[in-house]
Amino acid sequence: MEDCCLSATLLYATLLYATLRCFTLLYAALRYAALRYAALLSSPLLSSPHSTHRTSYRPVSVPYINHIAV
């Protein structure tokens, strides 16, 4: 009888641990995705009107800005 209770307790503890671990990993993945999405929204690439033409953020030179304004 004691062996049965011990194995049931170990099974319950293992399932509880696996469930908590699963939710912890899910929380970490969702938090990582949210932080990446927030970083994407605050990216200077999105505020630039020519964001599709540049792959990385570089300051635009003054003659280039004057060329666009003309």
N, C-alpha and C positions, 0 to 999 in steps of 0.2 A: 504494500500500500504506500509506503514511504517513497519507494522508487517511482511510483506512478505520479505522486504529487511533485516530486523533485523534477521529473522530466517535463511535467506540465508547466511548472514554474519556469524552467529553463526555456521552454518553447515560448511561453508568454513573454519572457524578458527579451528573447531574441527577436520576436515579432515587434515588440515595442521599440527596441533599438533600431531595427530596420526601418520602421515607419518614421521615427524621429530623424534618422539619417536621410531618408528620402525627402522629407519636408525641408530639412536643412539645405540639402543640395538644390532643391527646387527654389528655395528662397534666395540662395546665393546666385543662381542663374538668372532669376528675375531681377535681382538687384543689379547685377552686372549689365543686363540688357537695358535697364532703366538709366543707369549711369552713362552707358554708351549713347543712348538716344538723346539724353540731355546734353552731352558733349557735342553731338551732331547738330542739335538745334542751336547751340551757342557758337557754332563754328563760324569764323569770319567768311568762309566760302559761301555760306548761304546768303549773307547780306550783300555780296558783290553782284552787280548786274551781269558780269561776265564770268560767273562761277563755273560754267560748263567748259570754258576754254582753258582753265588753269587747274592743274592737279594738286598744287600746294599753294599755300598763302605766301605771296611775295608782294612787297610794297610796289605800287605802280609809280613809274617815273612821271615827272611833271610834264615833259613833252608829250607823253602818251595821253595824259589827261587833257592837255590843250588840243590834241588832235581830235579827241572825241567831242569836245565842246564846240569845235568849229563846224 
